[in-house]
Amino acid sequence: MFRIRSKAGAIGATFIMLATAFPVFAQQASDTTLTFADHVAPIIYDKCVECHRPGSIAPMSLIDYATVRAWAPLIKDRVVNRKMPPYFIDKTVGVQGFKDDRSLTDEQIATIVRWVDSGAAEGNPDNLPPIPSFADNLAWTIEGEMGRPPDLIVPIPDPFTVPPNSPNWWMTFYSDTGLTEDRWIQAFETKPSAEGFPVVHHAVTSMEFPEGGGGFLSEYALGKTSDINPPGTGQLIKAGTRLRWNIHYASSPDGQAHTDMTRLALWFLPEGEEPEHVLVRSHMADNEDLDLPGGEESIRTDGYEFLDKNIRITTFQPHLHNLGTRQCIEVIYQDNRRQTLSCAFWDFGWHIAYHYAEEVQPLIPKGSMLHVTSWYNNSNSNPWASDSRNWVGFGQRSTDDMSFSWISYYDLTDEEYEEAVSERQASLDSSSE
């Protein structure tokens, strides 16, 4: 593949937010008297307390009624504006159908809104559902889903301490995996240590095979948990592989020193099993020619990537920094047709991978172009802007910015592509009958 880079922000291209008004949630609820115990706690326990619990990463626990009642107006604001739970895919455009969609339904939002507006009643505490139980905060997020502990855990070689009020650090570490045989990776998860979590901006790993080669393996950034490869796919890691870490550290906002011991967990396919396709993770349609003038609320940039092979896309993950507000990805076909694949709003605190459901994974023919459009707000209306009077360009610091998409995909031969398209069409035809 080769890349074409372009910039539209400097020529006055502006983005007008679509008037996708949220439903009038309060009008959707029935006349039923809503209570925390009977109606709201089941939603919060299912969608919120994984983070909003004692000792976890959220700023307050939402397990008990008294705390939820105190935060009720803010909870209403966050769910109506779909700021929480963090899942920012635009549900009004593009391909719909994702695995692990953590967002609330319109009905759930309506329930919370009406409960708050009606006084946030507690109800009978005896009707509360069981409080969810969680393993310790260092437990792997996907261990339950995988059904077993990781097959291999590889930490950075030594603890690393970030002093208070320090500049950004970009550290390179090397870790031996200790693997004695080639294996295929089924899933992975990168996890900073509990103390190190506030200072780890990103942690990227690459493989170095003993005979040379290897390449990119995994990427973690703030708010991301894990990746599970789709059925029939995997990544090869060879015996004797050494991991190369690239970790971006930044000082903690609490003004304290923090010591980190980031780890990578790997789950393998069963011994002797080889996947049908090799999954590739790559950042696509990079645009490093960023021009984000100070004081501008709506700045657009564009990046392009030509595809010289047929591909099946399994995951879309936007990547922007502090000033980003939204990113869309579309495909431009050889006959100049355009199809929007996905758009997502952006919150720098959450680097979310949106995994397409298998039946809607985009099938893209070779000769097409992927087009990534990103929007930014470098004005004083953006609380993430460090100084909106200043111009901002491309760079590695959080106060610089970026524009690309992490895309997970695998190649398809011409025969595989035609077969997949035929199967997709047959499924659409049968569903419309």
Stockholm file with secondary structure:
# STOCKHOLM 1.0

chainA/1-433         MFRIRSKAGAIGATFIMLATAFPVFAQQASDTTLTFADHVAPIIYDKCVECHRPGSIAPMSLIDYATVRAWAPLIKDRVVNRKMPPYFIDKTVGVQGFKDDRSLTDEQIATIVRWVDSGAAEGNPDNLPPIPSFADNLAWTIEGEMGRPPDLIVPIPDPFTVPPNSPNWWMTFYSDTGLTEDRWIQAFETKPSAEGFPVVHHAVTSMEFPEGGGGFLSEYALGKTSDINPPGTGQLIKAGTRLRWNIHYASSPDGQAHTDMTRLALWFLPEGEEPEHVLVRSHMADNEDLDLPGGEESIRTDGYEFLDKNIRITTFQPHLHNLGTRQCIEVIYQDNRRQTLSCAFWDFGWHIAYHYAEEVQPLIPKGSMLHVTSWYNNSNSNPWASDSRNWVGFGQRSTDDMSFSWISYYDLTDEEYEEAVSERQASLDSSSE
#=GR chainA/1-433 SS CCEEEECCGGGTCCCCCCCCCCCCGGGTSCSCCCCIIIIIHHHHHHHTTTTSSTTSSSSSCCSSHHHHHHTHHHHHHHHHTTCSSSCCBCTTSSCCCEETCCCCCHHHHHHHHHHHHTTCCCCCGGGCCCCCCCCCTTSCTTHHHHTSCCSEEEECSSCEEECTTCCCEEEEEEEECCCCSCEEEEEEEEECCTTTGGGEEEEEEEEECTTSCEEEEEEEETTCCEEECCTTEEEEECTTCEEEEEEEECCCTTSCCEEECCEEEEEECCTTCCCSEECEEEEESCCCCCCBCTTCSCEEEEEEEECSSEEEEEEEEEECCTTEEEEEEEEECTTSCEEEEEEEECCTTCCCCEEECGGGCCEECTTCEEEEEEEECCSTTCTTCSCTTSCBCBCSSTTSBCCEEEEEEEEECHHHHHHHHHHHHHHHHHHTC
#=GC SS_cons         CCEEEECCGGGTCCCCCCCCCCCCGGGTSCSCCCCIIIIIHHHHHHHTTTTSSTTSSSSSCCSSHHHHHHTHHHHHHHHHTTCSSSCCBCTTSSCCCEETCCCCCHHHHHHHHHHHHTTCCCCCGGGCCCCCCCCCTTSCTTHHHHTSCCSEEEECSSCEEECTTCCCEEEEEEEECCCCSCEEEEEEEEECCTTTGGGEEEEEEEEECTTSCEEEEEEEETTCCEEECCTTEEEEECTTCEEEEEEEECCCTTSCCEEECCEEEEEECCTTCCCSEECEEEEESCCCCCCBCTTCSCEEEEEEEECSSEEEEEEEEEECCTTEEEEEEEEECTTSCEEEEEEEECCTTCCCCEEECGGGCCEECTTCEEEEEEEECCSTTCTTCSCTTSCBCBCSSTTSBCCEEEEEEEEECHHHHHHHHHHHHHHHHHHTC
//
